[in-house]
Amino acid sequence: MSEIKDTIKSWSKKNLDPVSPTFCTAKWKQVTLHLQTGQTHSCHHPNTHKIPLEELKDNPSALHNTKFKKEQRKLMLEGKRPKECDYCWRVEDSKSNELSDRHMKSYESWAQPHIKDIVNKGWDDNVNPTYLEVSFSSVCNFKCSYCMPHISSKWMEEIKEHGPYLTSGRFNNLEHLQHTGMMPIPNREHNPYVEAFWKWWPNVSKDLKHFRITGGEPLLTKDTFRVLDDLIENPKPDLEFSVNSNMCVPDAVLNKFIEKMKIIGGEGKVKKLKIFTSAEAYGAQAEYIRHGLDYDQWLSNIRRVLEEVPNCTFTCMSTYNVLSIFSFDKMLKDLLDLKLEFGGAGKAIPIILDTPYLRYPTHQAMFIAEPKWRDRYVKPQLEFIRNNLEDRNVRGKENMGFFQWEADKFKRLYDIINEEHLDEETLRKNRSDFVIFVDEHDRRRGTNFIKTFPEMEHAYCEWKKCLT
């Protein structure tokens, strides 16, 4: 890892610093579009900002090239620090000597080759990104416990009917969305941002190296299938194409998706084919976290795609939270079974585990856990991953186990649980909010928290005393 850091540092000094000490290629070549709300940002760290409709009238590329974003590019070329990029400035100003994402993103293959072109054309150019993520709609059949109404239409329906959860921060209230212009355009209504996207697509698609469709649930949106059809008709052999899916859509929709993906993957229409899905626990506990999930169906559908779609790789995004702790080991065993069944020399990696940790809402974060749970539950999960690493010394066993970097990432998560401690007042508030949330969750959705999480019954009762 230190060798990679040294390489990137040396490269940055040679290639970024001569442009400016604040230059970041991602501001030009990477973009995430939330078309249901008309929001955009380049790099996931800055907050999104609204795309002015008047800028789109004659320039659909203003989905990415907004006047605001161009102003931030100008600051970078002048060696000034855009305020929205404070995440990287804090890293670079710290004594940790760590690389910021400004360096790492600019080093990526989709960014490196374009530095000279960016400098030559300047800050006001309507540039095409090479890395594009897009959400066409908030339509979703899930109400995941940590999700939000502008991302899930099911959440929006619930909040409009029942109001926000009465935690200290009024979880998932609509006032913030209304104030910031992030209320989603209903799927049944005309969306000028989606219209602009399809005007831009013939031009922008020529330069893309990474393209990912997010949601909502993308398989419930007609625009996703329009993309699939376009890739079949207009192959892009240099493109890494990804789709998010909860993998619990109706069978007819999944059948249609698989048939199109078989053509794309089997006939080499793109360079790489990836599906991002999610689960944070096993069985009924996973279903409580991700309301709408059928765990067995989820696992079965992943297996079916791996069997039928050539050269397809899954990534399981497990946003580890306090409700993950008690059954994550069983989910790990299911993922390992998939790795062993579908992995091997010369085959695509069947499934990758990604384990970020939940930060918001704070009442569901792992930091409210009882200290004894760390060694009782989380440590054995780390040991299971470490004990089932792929063995590259045995021929034919490649991709048949967890990768070392998967173990390293979970180790960082375990270390964070051990090292970060909330002050007593914050801990009490977050635990109280947790009780309020699950009680209301059970009332609204007909679930039973204690039956689903018997391991938490004693803690739940103790935490509930703080409400009285």
C-alpha positions in Angstrom: 0.0 0.0 0.0 2.8 2.4 0.8 4.4 1.8 -2.6 1.1 2.8 -4.3 0.9 5.9 -2.2 4.5 6.9 -3.1 3.7 6.3 -6.8 0.7 8.5 -6.7 2.5 11.2 -4.7 5.3 11.2 -7.2 2.9 11.3 -10.1 0.8 14.1 -8.6 3.9 16.2 -8.0 4.9 15.8 -11.7 1.5 16.2 -13.3 -0.9 18.0 -10.9 1.3 20.5 -9.2 2.5 22.2 -12.4 -1.2 23.0 -13.2 -1.9 24.3 -9.7 -1.7 23.1 -6.1 -5.5 22.7 -6.0 -6.2 21.1 -9.4 -8.4 18.0 -9.5 -9.3 16.3 -12.8 -12.6 15.0 -11.3 -14.1 18.5 -11.4 -14.0 18.1 -15.2 -14.2 14.4 -15.9 -16.4 12.9 -13.3 -20.1 13.6 -12.6 -23.1 12.2 -10.8 -26.5 13.3 -12.0 -29.7 13.0 -9.9 -32.2 13.6 -12.6 -35.2 13.1 -10.4 -34.3 16.2 -8.4 -32.2 18.1 -11.0 -29.0 17.9 -9.0 -25.4 17.4 -10.0 -22.0 17.2 -8.5 -18.5 16.2 -9.6 -16.9 13.9 -7.0 -19.1 12.4 -4.2 -17.7 14.7 -1.5 -19.1 18.1 -2.5 -22.8 18.7 -1.9 -25.0 18.5 -5.0 -26.3 21.7 -6.5 -29.3 22.5 -8.6 -29.0 22.5 -12.4 -30.6 25.7 -13.7 -33.2 24.9 -16.3 -32.4 28.0 -18.3 -28.8 26.7 -18.8 -30.2 23.5 -20.4 -32.3 25.2 -23.0 -29.5 25.4 -25.6 -26.9 23.3 -23.9 -27.9 19.8 -22.6 -24.3 19.3 -21.4 -25.1 21.9 -18.6 -26.3 18.8 -16.7 -22.6 18.6 -16.0 -21.2 21.9 -17.1 -23.2 24.3 -14.9 -22.0 27.8 -14.5 -21.4 27.1 -10.8 -19.2 24.1 -11.6 -17.2 26.1 -14.1 -16.5 28.8 -11.5 -15.1 26.1 -9.2 -12.9 24.8 -12.1 -11.7 28.4 -12.6 -10.7 28.6 -8.9 -8.7 25.4 -9.2 -6.8 26.5 -12.3 -5.9 29.7 -10.4 -4.6 27.7 -7.4 -7.5 28.6 -5.2 -9.5 26.2 -3.1 -13.2 25.7 -3.8 -15.1 25.6 -0.5 -17.1 22.6 -1.6 -14.0 20.5 -1.7 -13.2 20.9 2.0 -13.0 17.2 2.5 -9.7 17.0 0.5 -8.4 20.3 2.0 -8.8 18.9 5.5 -6.9 15.7 4.5 -4.1 17.7 2.8 -3.8 20.1 5.8 -3.6 17.3 8.4 -0.3 15.9 9.7 -1.3 12.4 8.6 0.6 12.7 5.3 -2.3 10.8 3.7 -3.3 11.2 0.0 -6.5 13.1 -0.6 -9.1 12.0 -3.1 -8.0 14.8 -5.3 -4.8 13.0 -5.9 -6.3 9.5 -6.2 -9.1 10.4 -8.5 -6.9 12.3 -10.8 -4.6 9.3 -11.0 -7.4 7.1 -12.2 -7.3 5.8 -15.8 -10.4 7.7 -16.7 -8.8 11.0 -15.5 -5.0 10.8 -16.2 -4.9 11.2 -20.0 -7.0 14.4 -20.0 -4.9 16.9 -18.0 -3.3 18.6 -20.9 -6.5 18.9 -22.8 -8.2 20.4 -19.7 -5.5 23.0 -19.3 -5.5 23.9 -23.0 -9.2 24.4 -23.2 -9.5 26.2 -19.9 -12.3 26.5 -17.3 -15.2 27.5 -19.5 -15.2 24.5 -21.8 -18.3 22.3 -22.1 -16.3 19.1 -21.4 -17.6 15.6 -21.7 -17.0 13.5 -18.6 -15.4 10.1 -18.8 -17.0 8.9 -15.5 -20.7 9.3 -15.3 -23.3 8.1 -12.8 -26.9 8.8 -13.3 -30.1 8.3 -11.4 -33.2 8.7 -13.7 -35.9 8.3 -11.1 -36.6 7.7 -7.4 -39.0 4.9 -8.2 -38.2 2.1 -5.8 -40.0 -0.9 -4.2 -37.9 -0.8 -1.0 -37.9 1.4 2.1 -34.5 0.7 3.5 -34.1 1.9 7.1 -31.4 4.4 6.4 -32.7 5.7 3.0 -34.4 8.9 2.2 -37.7 10.1 0.4 -35.9 11.8 -2.5 -34.2 8.5 -3.3 -37.1 6.0 -2.7 -40.6 6.6 -3.8 -41.9 4.1 -1.2 -40.3 6.2 1.5 -41.9 9.3 0.0 -45.3 7.6 0.1 -44.8 6.7 3.8 -43.6 10.2 4.9 -46.5 11.9 3.0 -49.0 9.6 4.8 -47.5 9.4 8.3 -45.1 12.3 8.5 -41.4 12.1 9.7 -40.2 9.8 12.5 -40.2 11.8 15.7 -36.6 11.4 16.5 -34.6 14.4 17.8 -33.9 15.4 14.2 -37.3 14.4 12.8 -35.9 11.7 10.6 -36.9 12.0 6.9 -38.9 15.2 7.2 -39.6 16.8 3.9 -38.9 20.4 4.9 -35.2 20.1 4.1 -35.9 18.7 0.7 -38.5 21.4 0.0 -36.1 24.1 1.2 -33.1 22.9 -0.9 -35.1 22.1 -4.1 -34.5 18.4 -3.8 -38.1 17.2 -3.9 -38.2 14.6 -6.7 -40.2 15.0 -9.9 -42.8 12.2 -9.8 -42.1 9.4 -12.4 -45.5 10.0 -14.1 -44.6 13.7 -14.8 -42.5 15.1 -17.6 -38.9 15.5 -16.4 -36.9 18.2 -18.3 -33.6 16.9 -16.8 -34.2 13.4 -18.3 -35.2 15.0 -21.6 -31.9 16.9 -21.6 -30.0 13.7 -20.8 -31.2 12.0 -23.9 -30.3 15.0 -26.0 -26.8 14.9 -24.5 -26.4 11.1 -24.7 -25.3 10.7 -28.3 -22.4 13.1 -27.7 -21.4 12.2 -24.1 -21.5 8.5 -24.6 -18.7 8.6 -27.1 -16.2 9.6 -24.4 -17.4 7.5 -21.5 -15.1 5.0 -19.8 -17.2 4.3 -16.8 -21.0 4.6 -16.8 -23.2 3.6 -13.8 -27.0 3.7 -13.4 -28.2 4.2 -9.9 -31.6 4.8 -8.3 -34.2 4.4 -6.8 -34.4 0.9 -8.3 -33.1 1.3 -11.8 -34.8 -1.8 -13.2 -38.1 -0.2 -12.5 -37.3 2.7 -14.8 -37.8 2.6 -18.6 -34.7 4.7 -19.2 -32.5 1.9 -17.9 -33.7 -0.4 -20.5 -33.3 2.4 -23.1 -29.6 2.4 -22.2 -29.4 -1.4 -22.5 -31.0 -1.3 -25.9 -28.6 1.5 -27.0 -25.5 -0.5 -25.8 -26.8 -3.5 -27.8 -27.2 -1.4 -31.0 -24.1 0.8 -30.4 -21.4 -1.3 -28.7 -18.8 0.5 -26.5 -15.9 -1.9 -26.1 -14.0 0.5 -23.9 -16.8 1.1 -21.5 -17.1 -0.3 -18.0 -20.9 -0.4 -17.5 -22.6 -0.8 -14.1 -26.2 -1.0 -12.9 -27.4 -0.8 -9.3 -30.3 -3.2 -8.4 -31.8 -4.6 -5.2 -32.4 -7.8 -7.2 -35.9 -8.2 -5.9 -37.9 -6.8 -8.8 -40.8 -8.7 -10.4 -39.8 -11.8 -12.3 -40.9 -10.4 -15.7 -38.7 -7.4 -15.2 -35.7 -9.5 -14.1 -36.2 -11.8 -17.1 -36.1 -8.8 -19.5 -33.0 -7.5 -17.8 -31.2 -10.8 -17.9 -32.0 -11.3 -21.6 -30.5 -7.9 -22.5 -27.5 -8.4 -20.2 -26.8 -11.7 -21.8 -26.4 -10.0 -25.1 -24.2 -7.2 -23.7 -22.0 -9.5 -21.7 -21.9 -12.5 -24.1 -21.2 -10.5 -27.3 -18.7 -8.2 -25.8 -20.7 -5.0 -26.2 -18.9 -3.4 -23.3 -15.5 -3.9 -21.7 -16.8 -4.8 -18.2 -20.2 -5.6 -16.9 -21.0 -5.0 -13.2 -24.1 -5.1 -11.0 -24.1 -3.4 -7.6 -26.5 -4.8 -5.1 -26.9 -4.5 -1.3 -27.5 -6.5 1.9 -26.2 -5.7 5.4 -27.3 -8.8 7.3 -28.8 -12.2 6.9 -32.4 -13.4 6.5 -35.1 -11.7 8.5 -32.6 -9.2 9.9 -31.6 -8.1 6.4 -35.2 -7.8 5.5 -35.9 -5.5 8.5 -33.0 -3.2 7.5 -34.1 -3.2 3.8 -37.9 -3.3 4.0 -39.1 -5.0 0.8 -36.2 -7.4 0.6 -36.8 -11.1 0.3 -33.4 -12.4 1.3 -33.8 -15.9 -0.3 -35.1 -14.3 -3.5 -32.2 -11.9 -3.5 -29.6 -14.6 -3.2 -31.4 -16.8 -5.8 -31.5 -14.0 -8.3 -27.8 -13.2 -7.9 -27.0 -16.9 -8.5 -29.3 -16.9 -11.6 -27.5 -13.9 -13.1 -24.1 -15.4 -12.5 -25.2 -18.6 -14.2 -26.8 -16.9 -17.2 -25.0 -13.6 -17.9 -21.4 -14.1 -19.2 -18.6 -12.0 -17.7 -20.7 -10.3 -15.1 -19.4 -9.3 -11.7 -21.5 -8.3 -8.6 -20.5 -6.0 -5.8 -22.4 -6.4 -2.6 -22.4 -2.9 -0.9 -22.9 -3.7 2.8 -23.3 -0.4 4.6 -22.5 -1.8 8.1 -24.7 -0.5 10.8 -25.8 -1.5 14.3 -28.4 -3.9 12.9 -25.7 -5.7 10.8 -23.8 -6.9 13.9 -25.7 -10.0 14.8 -26.1 -11.9 11.5 -23.4 -10.5 9.2 -21.4 -13.7 9.6 -24.2 -15.8 8.0 -24.3 -13.4 5.0 -20.6 -13.7 4.7 -20.9 -17.5 4.4 -23.5 -17.0 1.6 -21.1 -14.6 -0.3 -18.3 -17.1 0.2 -20.4 -19.9 -1.3 -20.9 -17.7 -4.4 -17.2 -17.0 -4.6 -16.4 -20.7 -4.4 -19.1 -21.8 -6.8 -18.5 -19.2 -9.6 -14.9 -18.2 -9.1 -11.8 -19.7 -10.4 -9.0 -19.2 -12.9 -10.0 -17.5 -16.1 -13.4 -16.5 -14.8 -14.8 -13.1 -14.0 -14.8 -12.3 -10.3 -18.3 -13.4 -9.2 -18.9 -11.1 -6.3 -17.0 -8.5 -4.3 -17.8 -7.4 -0.7 -17.6 -3.6 0.0 -18.1 -2.6 3.6 -18.5 1.1 4.2 -20.0 2.0 7.5 -23.2 3.9 8.1 -22.7 7.5 9.3 -26.2 8.9 8.9 -28.8 8.5 10.4 -26.7 8.5 13.6 -29.3 6.5 15.5 -28.6 3.5 13.3 -24.8 3.8 13.1 -22.6 1.1 14.7 -21.3 3.6 17.2 -24.4 3.2 19.4 -23.5 -0.6 19.9 -22.8 -2.0 23.3 -19.0 -2.5 23.6 -19.3 -6.2 24.3 -20.8 -6.8 20.9 -17.6 -5.9 19.1 -15.6 -8.9 20.3 -18.6 -11.2 20.5 -19.9 -10.6 17.0 -17.7 -8.3 14.9 -14.3 -9.8 15.6 -15.4 -13.3 14.5 -16.7 -11.8 11.3 -13.3 -10.3 10.6 -11.6 -13.7 11.4 -14.0 -15.5 9.1 -13.0 -13.3 6.2 -9.3 -13.7 7.0 -9.6 -17.4 7.3 -11.2 -17.7 3.8 -8.9 -15.6 1.7 -8.2 -16.7 -1.9 -5.1 -18.7 -2.3 -3.1 -17.5 -5.3 -0.4 -20.1 -4.6 -2.8 -22.8 -5.6 -3.3 -23.0 -9.4 -7.0 -22.7 -10.3 -8.0 -21.2 -7.0 -7.9 -17.6 -8.1 -11.0 -15.5 -7.2 -12.2 -18.3 -4.9 -12.3 -16.6 -1.6 -12.2 -13.1 -0.1 -9.5 -10.8 -1.4 -6.9 -9.3 1.0 -8.3 -5.8 0.4 -11.8 -7.0 1.4 -10.3 -8.2 4.7 -8.3 -4.9 5.1 -11.4 -2.8 4.6 -13.4 -4.8 7.2 -10.4 -4.5 9.6 -10.6 -0.7 9.3 -14.3 -0.9 10.1 -13.5 -3.0 13.2 -10.8 -0.6 14.2 -13.1 2.4 13.9 -15.7 0.7 16.2 -13.0 0.2 18.8 -11.4 3.6 18.5 -14.3 6.0 18.1 -16.4 6.7 21.2 -19.4 9.0 21.5 -19.7 11.3 24.4 -22.3 10.3 27.0 -24.9 12.8 26.0 -24.6 12.1 22.2 -24.7 8.3 22.9 -27.9 8.7 25.0 -29.6 10.8 22.4 -28.7 8.4 19.5 -29.8 5.4 21.4 -33.1 7.1 22.4 -33.7 8.0 18.7 -33.0 4.4 17.8 -35.8 3.2 20.2 -38.2 5.9 18.8 -37.3 4.8 15.3 -37.9 1.0 15.7 -41.1 1.5 17.7 -42.5 3.7 15.0 -41.1 1.4 12.3 -43.0 -1.5 13.9 -46.2 0.5 14.2 -46.2 1.7 10.6 -44.9 -1.4 8.9 -46.2 -4.3 11.0 -42.7 -5.5 11.9 -41.6 -6.8 15.3 -38.2 -5.6 16.3 -37.6 -7.7 19.4 -38.7 -10.9 17.6 -36.3 -10.1 14.7 -33.4 -9.0 16.9 -33.6 -11.0 20.1 -29.9 -10.3 20.7 -30.8 -6.6 21.3 -33.8 -7.1 23.6 -31.9 -6.3 26.8 -30.1 -3.2 25.3 -33.4 -2.0 23.8 -35.1 -2.1 27.2 -32.2 -0.3 28.9 -32.1 2.3 26.1 -35.8 2.8 26.3 -35.6 3.8 30.0 -33.8 7.0 28.8 -37.1 8.1 27.2 -39.0 8.2 30.5 
